[in-house]
Amino acid sequence: MDVTRIRALRGPNLWSRHTAIQAIVTCQDAECAIANLPGFEARLRERFPELGDLIPADHLDTVSMAHALEFAALGLQAQAGCPVTFSRTAQTVDSGVLQVVVEYTEEDVGRLAFERAEQLCLAALNDTPFDLDATLKELRDLDEDIRLGPSTGAIVSAAVARGIPYRRLTQGSLVQFGWGSKQKRIQAAETCFTSAIAESIAQDKELTKKLLHAAGVAVPLGRPVENEDDAWAAAQEIGLPIVVKPRDGNQGKGISVNLTSEDQVRRAYRVAIEFRDDILVEKYLPGHDYRLLVIGDKLIAAARRDPPLVIGDGVHTVRELVDIVNRDPRRSDGHATSLTKIRFDEIALARLAEQGLEATTVPPRGTRVILRNNANLSTGGTATDVTDDVHPELAACAVTAAQTVGLDICGIDVVCDTMLKPLEDQGGGIVEVNAAPGLRMHLDPSFGKGRAVGEAIVGMIFPDGDNARIPVVAIAGTNGKTTTSRLIGRIFESNGLRVGMTSTDGVYIEGKRTDDGDCSGPRSARNVLLHPDVDAAVFETARGGVLREGLGFDMCDVAVITNIGIGDHLGLNFITTVDELAVVKRVIVENVAPKGTAVLNASDPVVVAMAQHCQGDVIFFSQDRANPVLATHRAQGKRVVYVERDAIICGEGRKKHSIPLANIPLTRNGTIGFQVENAMAATATGWALGYDWEVIERALAGFVSDAQTAPGRFNVFDYKGATLIADYGHNPDAIQALVGAIENMPAKRRSVVISGAGDRRDDDIRQQTEILGDAFDDVILYQDACQRGRQDGEVIALLRQGLAHASRTKQIDAITGEFIAIDSALDRLQPGDLCLILIDQVEEALAHIAKRIADAG
């Protein structure tokens, strides 16, 4: 078994909406059916007993080594605690070569699971050992290390439940919610609304206390101290018992409470100074330790926190009791679980000494042994939910404290006897105000019910009804994608929106190109959605990016399929037929939002079949108003777009809206058929988005297909009385559409300049010139700068073969170099001639043509 080309599909893809690892697996003849491998499955299950049934999704009788790899990779992740369910193995056109796809929740974990699954299968094949326990621990540790912690995870889950898209910006807890100009960001329990000044105030315990005291909030007396002696002096001034803590500490680090002697105070100062330089001494308030969580202007949750402790059983030592408690699966070393392991460190030993105990002491049965003075969960404490007990005045006091400091999410530490009374009535007080508070104790308390903290935070960031999405349109097809994308972008602009657009010639933000080259893949789409100045996005979606990585978004408002042609990279990535290509293209249709729309070409049967895969509405378009698909759709009261009496008609039931083709310069009064289709697709998109007809018509009327607006898309020039047309058409369908367009343009003599992309099939290259040979008098062939895997002269030879039976072409020339070929064609032109130049290097070729026109005066 040979595993190659492992990829991460990071968005909705050909296989599912799940993120997944995809690999190409080549099986040897004997491995193509594990039934031919005596004892293999038994050995596999011996090494991985939890492996599920090896039943392929397509229920084929033959189960191959690739299927074993699939189920092993999925099963290892599931046993490690990852919530994965989807996997698939599919045969390619090549015998013994299969594609294996396995869902992941964390990419690094998915990749590691794939590697270990391969090792497991080989161990079973070769009857060698495999350490399952070590593998599962490795996967669990990695998953815990990189997955979102409970606080951030709860917020993300709440956002997803509301349909708000998110993206992790780092391996840590920095997360973006929403797209473009609607985006907001969080980091753990901090939001983009959290003030840096407020956070700074919260870290300064003395300043916080002064502000709260000035606001009338009950706080313990205290002051900063400079050294051990000053700490003891302050303790005497305030009166024992006291608390010693860092001035800007967090997570309870360096805090010692209920100190009643000089020795304790001095020792506590030495502990605190290890964490921070500035130390506070303040009055110890008797009572329970409570944490109140304020989000916005509301108290959302409250919990009583108890210090880490063990209960004696008369048998085990204190150290052994701690080990027993720490074996609780809810406890871990970090924050990934609901509880943290109890630390048995110097501080714990000192606390034992205060109780007259040692690590080796065996406490009597029922004895409570306290291991720390503070009750923070991060040091092993527990939490009991008391939200329903909080007195209204106490809740109001907590909100006042949060607003006084200026925090939008605030953890208020309160010491008092009960939550049932106001602080003033029981001598309690607020001892600390925390920015970025931990949410674990409220989400999954040790005792009591969890609270909807994530929902409250998301509700504060995004008001009800706001899903933080901007309009997203995805466009796929063989031809017309870029022009249609630009038209739709113009419609958005006409509606006052700032547009981000990706295409085969770059990324554009508000009309300015920010990246060049082929940017029709998912990475460019994600970059646009990250941009804070984008109000609407238009994504040209190429098949390569979908196959390579999936979509760069989870769903779109409108998916447009222009057409599916035979020359669009067939033969690459195991895509050999138009139907297989259509499955890739329709991924955007499958991921239309439930209230979104698919805009589909009714004249293309392959495109029509995609309608059944759309969970939203469908608008069909066709130049032929008698198209049966269109007629049926309209008879059902659904929306259609067609051409009638030199106008684009948008019909729904008996309602019609007409847009004269004369008002759409792109179509040249309707004479250029493929531009009419592009205009129809864009019109249908604007209609699907609910825009006013005035907005749509203004955009169509202002769009001219020149070298600046749509470079390489039927750009028309005048050169010494001859007509030049520059286009990036590079497949038989595009060539056929161009020939149809120029048939209506008068010309004394017609010439064409063409090359061929080397990564196309031989038949596709030949077919281009077979079409051209019946429409042009002169043909100039040129060799591209990049042959894409072909030998010199190979593409030109194929193009010549296509002209072998040309009915019109009389003169054929072959030239090396695109610009030399263009010059040769221009030098031959006479007034009244027409020349179609099929350019390869779009910008450079257009610049060259523009210079020749300028030089000609």
Secondary structure as the mmCIF struct_conf table of DSSP 4:
data_model
#
loop_
_struct_conf.conf_type_id
_struct_conf.id
_struct_conf.beg_label_comp_id
_struct_conf.beg_label_asym_id
_struct_conf.beg_label_seq_id
_struct_conf.end_label_comp_id
_struct_conf.end_label_asym_id
_struct_conf.end_label_seq_id
STRN STRN1 ASP A 2 LEU A 9
BEND BEND1 GLY A 11 PRO A 12
BEND BEND2 LEU A 14 TRP A 15
BEND BEND3 ARG A 17 HIS A 18
STRN STRN2 ALA A 20 THR A 26
HELX_RH_3T_P HELX_RH_3T_P1 ASP A 29 CYS A 32
HELX_RH_3T_P HELX_RH_3T_P2 ILE A 34 ASN A 36
BEND BEND4 LEU A 37 LEU A 37
TURN_TY1_P TURN_TY1_P1 PRO A 38 GLY A 39
HELX_RH_AL_P HELX_RH_AL_P1 PHE A 40 ARG A 47
TURN_TY1_P TURN_TY1_P2 PRO A 49 GLU A 50
TURN_TY1_P TURN_TY1_P3 ALA A 57 ASP A 58
BEND BEND5 ASP A 61 ASP A 61
HELX_RH_AL_P HELX_RH_AL_P2 MET A 65 GLN A 79
TURN_TY1_P TURN_TY1_P4 ALA A 80 GLY A 81
STRN STRN3 SER A 87 GLN A 91
BEND BEND6 VAL A 93 ASP A 94
TURN_TY1_P TURN_TY1_P5 SER A 95 GLY A 96
STRN STRN4 VAL A 97 GLU A 103
BEND BEND7 THR A 105 GLU A 106
HELX_RH_AL_P HELX_RH_AL_P3 GLU A 107 ASN A 126
TURN_TY1_P TURN_TY1_P6 ASP A 127 ASP A 127
HELX_RH_AL_P HELX_RH_AL_P4 LEU A 132 ILE A 146
BEND BEND8 ARG A 147 ARG A 147
HELX_LH_PP_P HELX_LH_PP_P1 LEU A 148 GLY A 149
HELX_RH_AL_P HELX_RH_AL_P5 PRO A 150 ALA A 161
TURN_TY1_P TURN_TY1_P7 ARG A 162 GLY A 163
STRN STRN5 TYR A 166 ARG A 168
BEND BEND9 THR A 170 SER A 173
STRN STRN6 LEU A 174 PHE A 177
BEND BEND10 GLY A 178 GLY A 178
HELX_RH_3T_P HELX_RH_3T_P3 GLY A 180 LYS A 182
STRN STRN7 LYS A 184 GLN A 187
TURN_TY1_P TURN_TY1_P8 ALA A 188 ALA A 189
STRN STRN8 GLU A 190 THR A 191
TURN_TY1_P TURN_TY1_P9 CYS A 192 PHE A 193
BEND BEND11 THR A 194 THR A 194
HELX_RH_AL_P HELX_RH_AL_P6 ALA A 196 GLN A 203
HELX_RH_AL_P HELX_RH_AL_P7 LYS A 205 ALA A 214
TURN_TY1_P TURN_TY1_P10 ALA A 215 GLY A 216
STRN STRN9 GLY A 222 VAL A 225
BEND BEND12 GLU A 226 ASN A 227
HELX_RH_AL_P HELX_RH_AL_P8 GLU A 228 ILE A 238
BEND BEND13 LEU A 240 PRO A 241
STRN STRN10 ILE A 242 PRO A 246
TURN_TY1_P TURN_TY1_P11 ARG A 247 ASP A 248
TURN_TY1_P TURN_TY1_P12 GLN A 251 GLY A 254
STRN STRN11 SER A 256 LEU A 259
BEND BEND14 SER A 261 SER A 261
HELX_RH_AL_P HELX_RH_AL_P9 GLU A 262 ILE A 273
TURN_TY1_P TURN_TY1_P13 GLU A 274 PHE A 275
BEND BEND15 ASP A 277 ASP A 277
STRN STRN12 ILE A 279 LYS A 283
HELX_LH_PP_P HELX_LH_PP_P2 TYR A 284 PRO A 286
BEND BEND16 GLY A 287 GLY A 287
STRN STRN13 HIS A 288 ILE A 295
TURN_TY1_P TURN_TY1_P14 GLY A 296 ASP A 297
STRN STRN14 LYS A 298 ASP A 306
STRN STRN15 LEU A 309 ILE A 311
BEND BEND17 GLY A 314 HIS A 316
HELX_RH_AL_P HELX_RH_AL_P10 VAL A 318 ASN A 326
TURN_TY1_P TURN_TY1_P15 ARG A 327 ARG A 327
BEND BEND18 ASP A 328 ASP A 328
TURN_TY1_P TURN_TY1_P16 PRO A 329 ARG A 330
STRN STRN16 ARG A 331 SER A 332
BEND BEND19 ASP A 333 SER A 338
STRN STRN17 LEU A 339 THR A 340
HELX_LH_PP_P HELX_LH_PP_P3 LYS A 341 ARG A 343
BEND BEND20 ASP A 345 ASP A 345
HELX_RH_AL_P HELX_RH_AL_P11 GLU A 346 GLU A 354
TURN_TY1_P TURN_TY1_P17 GLN A 355 GLY A 356
TURN_TY1_P TURN_TY1_P18 ALA A 359 THR A 360
HELX_LH_PP_P HELX_LH_PP_P4 PRO A 363 PRO A 364
TURN_TY1_P TURN_TY1_P19 ARG A 365 GLY A 366
STRN STRN18 ARG A 368 ILE A 370
BEND BEND21 ASN A 373 ASN A 374
HELX_RH_3T_P HELX_RH_3T_P4 LEU A 377 THR A 379
TURN_TY1_P TURN_TY1_P20 GLY A 380 GLY A 380
STRN STRN19 THR A 382 ASP A 385
HELX_RH_3T_P HELX_RH_3T_P5 THR A 387 ASP A 389
HELX_RH_AL_P HELX_RH_AL_P12 PRO A 392 VAL A 405
TURN_TY1_P TURN_TY1_P21 GLY A 406 GLY A 406
BEND BEND22 ASP A 408 ASP A 408
STRN STRN20 ILE A 409 CYS A 416
BEND BEND23 ASP A 417 ASP A 417
BEND BEND24 MET A 419 LYS A 421
HELX_RH_3T_P HELX_RH_3T_P6 LEU A 423 ASP A 425
TURN_TY1_P TURN_TY1_P22 GLN A 426 GLY A 427
STRN STRN21 GLY A 429 ALA A 435
BEND BEND25 ALA A 436 ALA A 436
HELX_RH_AL_P HELX_RH_AL_P13 ARG A 440 LEU A 443
BEND BEND26 ASP A 444 ASP A 444
BEND BEND27 SER A 446 SER A 446
STRN STRN22 PHE A 447 PHE A 447
BEND BEND28 GLY A 448 GLY A 448
HELX_RH_AL_P HELX_RH_AL_P14 VAL A 453 ILE A 461
BEND BEND29 PHE A 462 PHE A 462
TURN_TY1_P TURN_TY1_P23 ASP A 464 GLY A 465
HELX_LH_PP_P HELX_LH_PP_P5 ARG A 469 PRO A 471
STRN STRN23 VAL A 472 ALA A 476
BEND BEND30 GLY A 477 GLY A 480
HELX_RH_AL_P HELX_RH_AL_P15 LYS A 481 SER A 494
TURN_TY1_P TURN_TY1_P24 ASN A 495 GLY A 496
STRN STRN24 VAL A 499 SER A 503
TURN_TY1_P TURN_TY1_P25 THR A 504 ASP A 505
STRN STRN25 GLY A 506 ILE A 509
TURN_TY1_P TURN_TY1_P26 GLU A 510 GLY A 511
STRN STRN26 LYS A 512 ASP A 515
BEND BEND31 GLY A 517 GLY A 517
BEND BEND32 GLY A 521 GLY A 521
HELX_RH_AL_P HELX_RH_AL_P16 PRO A 522 LEU A 530
TURN_TY1_P TURN_TY1_P27 PRO A 532 ASP A 533
BEND BEND33 ASP A 535 ASP A 535
STRN STRN27 ALA A 536 GLU A 540
HELX_RH_AL_P HELX_RH_AL_P17 ARG A 543 GLU A 549
BEND BEND34 GLY A 552 ASP A 554
STRN STRN28 CYS A 556 ILE A 561
TURN_TY1_P TURN_TY1_P28 ILE A 566 GLY A 567
BEND BEND35 ASP A 568 HIS A 569
TURN_TY1_P TURN_TY1_P29 LEU A 570 GLY A 571
STRN STRN29 LEU A 572 LEU A 572
TURN_TY1_P TURN_TY1_P30 ASN A 573 PHE A 574
STRN STRN30 ILE A 575 ILE A 575
BEND BEND36 THR A 577 THR A 577
HELX_RH_AL_P HELX_RH_AL_P18 VAL A 578 LYS A 585
TURN_TY1_P TURN_TY1_P31 ARG A 586 ARG A 586
HELX_RH_AL_P HELX_RH_AL_P19 VAL A 587 GLU A 590
TURN_TY1_P TURN_TY1_P32 ASN A 591 ASN A 591
STRN STRN31 VAL A 592 ASN A 601
TURN_TY1_P TURN_TY1_P33 ALA A 602 SER A 603
HELX_RH_AL_P HELX_RH_AL_P20 PRO A 605 VAL A 608
HELX_RH_3T_P HELX_RH_3T_P7 ALA A 609 HIS A 613
BEND BEND37 GLN A 615 GLY A 616
STRN STRN32 ASP A 617 ASP A 624
TURN_TY1_P TURN_TY1_P34 ARG A 625 ALA A 626
HELX_RH_AL_P HELX_RH_AL_P21 PRO A 628 ALA A 635
TURN_TY1_P TURN_TY1_P35 GLN A 636 GLY A 637
STRN STRN33 ARG A 639 VAL A 643
BEND BEND38 ARG A 645 ASP A 646
STRN STRN34 ALA A 647 GLU A 652
TURN_TY1_P TURN_TY1_P36 GLY A 653 ARG A 654
STRN STRN35 LYS A 655 PRO A 660
HELX_RH_3T_P HELX_RH_3T_P8 LEU A 661 ASN A 663
HELX_RH_3T_P HELX_RH_3T_P9 PRO A 665 THR A 667
TURN_TY1_P TURN_TY1_P37 ARG A 668 THR A 671
HELX_RH_AL_P HELX_RH_AL_P22 GLY A 673 ALA A 688
TURN_TY1_P TURN_TY1_P38 LEU A 689 GLY A 690
HELX_RH_AL_P HELX_RH_AL_P23 TRP A 693 ALA A 701
TURN_TY1_P TURN_TY1_P39 GLY A 702 GLY A 702
BEND BEND39 ASP A 706 ASP A 706
TURN_TY1_P TURN_TY1_P40 ALA A 707 THR A 709
BEND BEND40 ALA A 710 ALA A 710
TURN_TY1_P TURN_TY1_P41 PRO A 711 GLY A 712
BEND BEND41 ARG A 713 PHE A 714
STRN STRN36 ASN A 715 TYR A 719
TURN_TY1_P TURN_TY1_P42 LYS A 720 GLY A 721
STRN STRN37 ALA A 722 ASP A 727
BEND BEND42 ASN A 731 ASN A 731
HELX_RH_AL_P HELX_RH_AL_P24 PRO A 732 ILE A 742
TURN_TY1_P TURN_TY1_P43 GLU A 743 ASN A 744
BEND BEND43 MET A 745 MET A 745
BEND BEND44 LYS A 748 ARG A 749
STRN STRN38 ARG A 750 ILE A 754
TURN_TY1_P TURN_TY1_P44 GLY A 758 ASP A 759
BEND BEND45 ARG A 760 ARG A 760
HELX_RH_AL_P HELX_RH_AL_P25 ASP A 762 LEU A 772
TURN_TY1_P TURN_TY1_P45 GLY A 773 ALA A 775
BEND BEND46 ASP A 777 ASP A 777
STRN STRN39 ASP A 778 GLN A 783
BEND BEND47 ALA A 785 ALA A 785
TURN_TY1_P TURN_TY1_P46 ARG A 788 GLY A 789
HELX_LH_PP_P HELX_LH_PP_P6 ARG A 790 GLN A 791
TURN_TY1_P TURN_TY1_P47 ASP A 792 GLY A 793
HELX_RH_AL_P HELX_RH_AL_P26 GLU A 794 GLY A 802
TURN_TY1_P TURN_TY1_P48 LEU A 803 HIS A 805
BEND BEND48 SER A 807 ARG A 808
STRN STRN40 GLN A 811 THR A 816
BEND BEND49 GLY A 817 GLY A 817
HELX_RH_AL_P HELX_RH_AL_P27 GLU A 818 ARG A 828
TURN_TY1_P TURN_TY1_P49 PRO A 831 GLY A 832
STRN STRN41 LEU A 834 LEU A 838
BEND BEND50 ASP A 840 GLN A 841
HELX_RH_AL_P HELX_RH_AL_P28 VAL A 842 ASP A 855
TURN_TY1_P TURN_TY1_P50 ALA A 856 ALA A 856
#
